[in-house]
Amino acid sequence: MIKHIAAVFWKQIKDTLKNKETLIQFVMFPVMAMIMEKAIKVDGLPSGYFANMFSAMYVGMAPLVSVAAVIAEEKEKNTLRVLMMSGVKPVEYLLGVGSYIWFACIAGALVLGMAGNYRGKGLAVFLGVMAVGILTSLLIGAAIGTLSRNQMMATSLMVPVMLIFAFLPMLANFNETIKKAARFAYSQQVGVLLGQIGTLDRFHVSFENTMVIGMNMIIALLVFRYAYRRSGLA
C-alpha cells in the first residue's frame, strides 16, 4: 500500500512540473501576499492583514481546484483506469494525490505565514489552522473530481464552488450582510482564526469555528460518497 501511495505521490510531482496551470495554484497567492505586505503600508492596518486575507482565499481555492482538476483529468485520459488495472486501489490513489497536494499547499502556507511575519508559536498555530482548512478543501475537491466525467464538467462544477469559498472571506471584510452569510463557510472560519493569531494570548477556537468546519467536512464526505457510488474513480 505504501509503495503505491508513494508512486502516485511522485507521479503527481512530475505532472505538476509539466503542468503550469496546476503549479500556479500553489504559488499565486503566496507571491501576491509577499508583494502586498512589502509594497503597501497603511496607517491603522493590522500587521499581516494581506497575508491573512490571501491565506483564507488560498485555502478556498488552491487545494480544491488542484485535486478536482487532477482527478477529472486522469479520469478523462483513462490514466486512472490504467492505475487501477496495475493494482493501485482507489484509496491508495486518493491518499497519494491528496497527500501531495496537501504538502504542496502547506509549503505555500509557510510562505504566507512568513509574509505575515509570523514566527515561532505564531507560525505553528498559523500552519495548524491552514492545515485544517486545506484538508477541508481537499475533501470538497475530491468530491467534485469524482463526480465529474471529464475536465469540462469538473470546471463547470468547481468554479462557482471555488468562487464562493475563496472570495467570501475577503468580501466579508467589507459588507456586514455578506459577513453573516460567510460564517457558514469553512474558509471564513479559517480567516477568523487567522485574524486572532496576531494576539496569540487571546487565540481561541470557538464552538462555531469547530462546528462550521466540521459540518463542511461532513457534507464534503457525503457528496464524495455519493459521487463514488455513482461513478467511481475509473
N, C-alpha and C positions, 0 to 999 in steps of 0.2 A: 504493500500500500504506500509506504513512504517513498519508494523508488518511483512509483507512478506520479505521485504528487510533485516530487522534485522535478521529474521530467516535464510535466505540464508547466511548472513554475519557470524553468529555464527556457522553455519554448516561448512563453509569453514575453520574457525579457528580450529575446531575439526578435520577436514580432514587433514589439514596441519600438525598438531601434530603427526598424524599417518603416514604421507607420507614424508619420509626423502628426497626423490628426489625433492619435491617442496620446503621443508624447506631450503635445501642447497642453492637454488637460491637466497634467501634473505640474507644469511649470508656470502657466499663465498667471494665476492668482498670486503665488509666492513672489514672482518677479514684480507684479503690479504693486503689491503691498510694500516691498522694499523701496521701490521708486517713490511712491506716495509718502511714505514715512520720512524719507530723506528730503524730498523736494518741497513738501507743504508743511508750513509751520503757522498755526493759527492760535491766537491768544484764547485761552479757555478750553481748547480742545484737549480731551484726556489723552494721556500717553498711551500709545498703542491703538489708537482709535481706528486707523485704517487697517492695521493688521487684524484686529478683531472682526471688523466688518467683512474683510475679504476672506477671513477664515471661515465664517459662517456660510458665505457664498460657496467657498471651496468645498465644504462638507456636502452641501446640497447639489453640487454639480459634478465634480471630478470623479468620485467613485461610482456614482450612479450611471453616468454616461459611459464610462470606460467599460464596466462589467457588462452592461446591456449590449454595447456595441460589439464587444469581443464574442459573447455567446451567440448573438444573432448572426454575426459574420461567419463564424465557424459552422453554424447550422446551415447557412445558405450555401457555403462552399463544400459541404459534406465532410469537412475536417473532423467534426465531432463523431460522425458515423465511423470514420476510419479509426479514430482513437478507441471507440467502444469495441470495434472488431479486434483491436490489438490487445484487448484485455483491460483497458482503463475503465473503471467503474464511474458512474455519474458523480458519486460523492467525492471520488478522488479528483476528478476533473474540476469540480466546483471548488474544492479546497485548494487546488493548485492555482487556479485563476484568481480566486478570492484572496488568498494569502499574498500573491504577487501584487495585486492592485492595492491591497491594504498597506503593505510595506512601502510601495511607491508613494502612496498618499501620505503616509506618516513622514516620509522624507520631505515631502512638500510642506507638511505641517511644521516640521522642525525649522524650516526656513522662515515660515510665517511667524513662529514663536520668536525667533531671533530678530526678525524685522520689528516685532513689538517690544523688543528689549527685555524679554523675559529671560531670567537666569535662575539656575538652581531649582529650588522648590517650585517657584512660579512656572518655570518651563516644564517641569514634570507634571504639574496639575494641568497646564495648557495642553500637553500632549495626551494626557489621560482623557480629558474632555473630547478632544478631537478624535481620539481612537474610537470612542463610543459612537460619535456621530458618523464617522467613516463606516463603521460596521453596519449601522442602520441603513446608510445609503447603498452599501453593497447588497444588502438583502432586497431592497427595492429594485435595484438594477438587475439583480439575478432573476427576480420575478418577471420583469419586463422582457429581458432577453429570452427567457424560457417560453414566455407567452407568444413571442414573435416568430413568424415563419421565415423572415428574411430581414435584411438591414433596413429596407424601406419601412417595413411595419414597425421595427424597433424604434426608428427615428420618429415616426408619427406618434408613438406612444410616449417615448421618453422626453421629447422636447417640452410638452406642456407640464409634465410632472417635474422636470428639472427646473423650468422657469419658476414654478411655484415655490419649490423648496430652496432654490438658490437666491431668489430676489426678495422673498418675503422678509427675511431679517433686515435687509437694507431699507426697504420701503417702510417697515415698521418703525424705523427711527424718525420718520418724518410725518407719519399720519397715525393718529390715535385709533381710528376705525380699523385700519389695516393691522395695527398692533394687537387689537383684541382678537382678530381672526387668526393672526400669525401664531398666537400662543399654543395652537393645536398642532403646529408643525415642529418636528424634532429639530430642524435647523435653527428655528427661532430660540428654542430652549438651549441649544448649544451656544448661540450668540449671547443669551442671558448669562449663562455660566461663565463664558469667556470674559464678559464685562466685569465680573466680580474679582478676577484674578489680580487686578491692579491693587486691590485692597485685600490681600490674601488672608489677613487675620479675620476678615468678615466673610470669607468664602463659605457658601452654604448650598448644598444640594437639597432643594426643597422637594416636597411630595409631588408638586406639579411637574417639576423637571423630570423626575423619575417616571411618573405616570405617563406623561405625554410621549417621552422617548420610548418607553416600554410598549405602549399601545401602537406606536408607529412600527416598531419591530414586529409585533404580533400580527398586525394587518399585512405587512410585507410577507411574512412567513405563510400566512393563509393564502395570499394571492399566488405565491410561489408554488405551494402545494397544489392549488387548483391548476395552475399552468402546467406543472409537471405531469399531473394525472391526465390532462387533456392532450398534450402534445409531446411530452418527454423532452429529452435533450437532443437526441439524434433525429 
